[in-house]
Amino acid sequence: MDGLFKARVDPVPVPMELIGCEPAEPLLAALRRPRRWERDWAYLLVLDRHGAVMASRTVGLAITGARPSVLGGTLVDITLTDGGDDRPSPAARPIWTEWHQGPPTEPNLWAPYDSQGRAAWLDLTTRAWRVPAPPPDRSGGEHHLDGRFVTDVPGLHCAIAEALLGPGRYFGREWNAFKDCLGGGFGVVPPFTLTWHDSETARRALADVVEDPEDGLSYFEDIVRLLERRGVSVVLR
């Protein structure tokens, strides 16, 4: 094996510019003693137009420079040496733009996006379920899953969450997380009935997606089996 013990070049830092920062005391302290902050990190909170937190990202506090903000007043613009690796993909931009108006209130708004976009949608739901706190678990009754747009794994979890809790809610983003949600603490717990409309769409689309190679089941079949084992009556339409 050749090349295993070769020196590797560290990735080049990608700066991040923060525009319109309020010069409160913690920030002024960082600007006065920038070296002290080189190894420190902070949360960058992403707010919607109502001021609710949509998402959060970690950023390093090594400050390259600061100057009066282009927004005017007493605000300042700051350049961070490295914005860190915890950045959303470009596919998340239209998702964040949509959620900026507030959490979704209509079903299937995630459907027009590709798998990357749907995964970014699920990223926002993971925070949305915490605020406000999820309601007490309820069981029983019948839930209807609109399966017309379930053409990939992220789409399946978007659709199931909407069927059980409504638009923009979280109920797992992959098999293990979904299994945890069925155990309670997320608003809905078995037993209940899940009527899966247009289920053949997911069956075909996920036929080659296998979670556990040993059981040989497709992702769709694995999800249905998990639901049934947890006490859910699954009706495939």
Salt bridges, closest charged atoms under 4 A:
GLU17 OE2 - ARG67 NH2 2.83
GLU25 OE2 - ARG32 NH2 2.53
ASP86 OD1 - ARG57 NE 3.64
ASP123 OD1 - ARG173 NH1 2.43
GLU142 OE2 - HIS144 NE2 3.63
ASP146 OD2 - ARG148 NH2 2.71
ASP152 OD1 - ARG118 NH1 2.97
GLU200 OE1 - ARG203 NE 3.29
ASP215 OD2 - ARG225 NH2 2.94
ASP222 OD1 - ARG225 NH2 3.09
